[in-house]
Amino acid sequence: MANALQDQLLKAGLASKQKVRDVKTQKKRNKKSKIDDGSDALKQQIAEQKNAQNLKDKALNEQRFAEASEKGQVRGLITEFSKFAITVGKDAEIKFNFTLENKIYSVYITDKIQADLLNGTLGIVRHEEKSYIVPHKLAERVKLLVPQWCGYLWDKAAKDSVEQVSDADDPYANYAIPDDLMW
């Protein structure tokens, strides 16, 4: 069926077997010549494709290298905050709540750790479903590299701006807040 017209022409005597063979060989030659005809335009096109592929490969390699070095830093951070994490004893009774990515997490801490968290000398880092209480500088580094792990970090600049606003406009400034009030 593929060569129905060819067969009809042969039967009608309008073409010979030699002519059919010549046409087939010419088709093969044309197909090969399209692949590599040696023209400058084709060589230029191939060179541009190779250059584009080389640039793409180079960019991909740089990205992989950057990710690997970042992972090295992240691994270093993980070992550092697991090493310097403050362990909370069994006597911890205060439930400290913090938010991370719109979820509320809780950690039981002591009075001293609570005071340090609220003063900004400690921070909380959460990694792999575990919370770590770490020094403030380490929590800042975690926030710079992997912000989605930093659960609680007291910002002193934000504290100062909140105090300035609250002191000026606070209608309840004259009322004392009870010390035993727990949220």
Backbone hydrogen bonds, N-H to C=O, Kabsch-Sander energy under -0.5 kcal/mol:
donor,donor_aa,acceptor,acceptor_aa,energy
4,A,1,M,-1.2
7,D,3,N,-2.4
8,Q,4,A,-2.1
9,L,5,L,-2.2
10,L,6,Q,-2.2
11,K,7,D,-2.3
12,A,8,Q,-2.1
13,G,9,L,-0.7
13,G,10,L,-0.6
14,L,9,L,-1.7
15,A,9,L,-1.1
20,V,16,S,-1.9
21,R,17,K,-2.3
22,D,18,Q,-2.3
23,V,19,K,-2.2
24,K,20,V,-2.2
25,T,21,R,-2.5
26,Q,22,D,-2.3
27,K,23,V,-2.2
28,K,24,K,-2.1
29,R,25,T,-2.4
30,N,26,Q,-2.5
31,K,27,K,-2.3
32,K,28,K,-2.3
33,S,29,R,-2.5
34,K,30,N,-1.7
35,I,31,K,-1.1
36,D,32,K,-2.0
43,K,39,S,-2.0
44,Q,40,D,-2.6
45,Q,41,A,-2.2
46,I,42,L,-2.4
47,A,43,K,-2.3
48,E,44,Q,-2.3
49,Q,45,Q,-2.2
50,K,46,I,-2.3
51,N,47,A,-2.4
52,A,48,E,-2.5
53,Q,49,Q,-2.3
54,N,50,K,-2.5
55,L,51,N,-2.5
56,K,52,A,-2.3
57,D,53,Q,-2.6
58,K,54,N,-2.5
59,A,55,L,-2.5
60,L,56,K,-2.2
61,N,57,D,-2.4
62,E,58,K,-2.3
63,Q,59,A,-2.3
64,R,60,L,-2.4
65,F,61,N,-2.4
66,A,62,E,-2.5
67,E,63,Q,-2.5
68,A,64,R,-2.4
69,S,65,F,-2.5
70,E,66,A,-2.5
71,K,67,E,-2.8
72,G,68,A,-2.0
73,Q,69,S,-2.1
74,V,70,E,-2.9
75,R,71,K,-3.0
76,G,72,G,-2.2
77,L,73,Q,-2.4
78,I,74,V,-2.6
79,T,75,R,-2.4
80,E,76,G,-2.2
81,F,77,L,-3.3
82,S,78,I,-1.8
83,K,79,T,-1.5
84,F,80,E,-2.8
86,I,133,I,-3.5
87,T,85,A,-0.5
92,A,89,G,-1.1
93,E,109,I,-0.7
94,I,109,I,-2.0
95,K,93,E,-0.5
96,F,94,I,-0.7
96,F,107,V,-3.6
97,N,95,K,-0.6
98,F,105,Y,-2.5
100,L,103,K,-2.5
103,K,100,L,-0.8
105,Y,98,F,-3.4
105,Y,103,K,-0.5
107,V,96,F,-2.1
109,I,94,I,-3.0
109,I,107,V,-0.5
114,Q,110,T,-2.1
115,A,111,D,-2.4
116,D,112,K,-2.3
117,L,113,I,-2.5
118,L,114,Q,-2.5
119,N,115,A,-1.8
120,G,116,D,-1.1
121,T,116,D,-2.2
122,L,116,D,-1.2
123,G,134,V,-2.9
124,I,152,Y,-3.0
125,V,132,Y,-2.9
126,R,149,W,-3.1
127,H,125,V,-0.5
127,H,130,K,-2.6
130,K,127,H,-0.8
132,Y,125,V,-3.6
134,V,123,G,-2.6
134,V,132,Y,-0.7
136,H,121,T,-1.8
139,A,135,P,-2.1
140,E,136,H,-2.2
141,R,137,K,-2.0
142,V,138,L,-2.1
143,K,139,A,-2.1
144,L,140,E,-1.9
145,L,141,R,-2.2
146,V,142,V,-2.9
149,W,146,V,-1.8
150,C,146,V,-0.5
150,C,147,P,-0.7
151,G,124,I,-1.6
151,G,149,W,-0.9
152,Y,124,I,-2.1
154,W,122,L,-0.5
156,K,154,W,-0.7
159,K,155,D,-1.8
160,D,156,K,-2.1
161,S,157,A,-2.0
162,V,158,A,-2.2
163,E,159,K,-2.3
164,Q,160,D,-2.0
165,V,161,S,-1.9
166,S,162,V,-2.8
167,D,163,E,-2.4
168,A,164,Q,-1.3
169,D,165,V,-1.8
170,D,166,S,-1.2
173,A,170,D,-1.0
175,Y,172,Y,-1.4
181,L,178,P,-0.9
